[in-house]
Amino acid sequence: MWCKSPERAGRTLTKLYNVSPAWLVAAHRALDLAVAQAYGWSDYTADMPDEEILKRLLALNLQRTAPAASAAQKPSRPTPPGAFTPGL
């Protein structure tokens, strides 16, 4: 099995990220930029604070879930005139 080979037994993601080789840092920067472009953030820079990124992601999440939340509150079919409506 691949993970049981002696030369690979000591390799872990923790060790890789602790070493943080240049190719890994570059790969993360490229991925961050690609994701920002996918979200349409033309003003994204690598030094954008995490707080700003999280604020934007939350706003996008709330925007995308708002239609689903309002649809869940509406009845799926109209209530006939004179029908019992609980809570009213």
Order of alpha helices (4+ residues) and beta strands (2+ residues): alpha-alpha-alpha
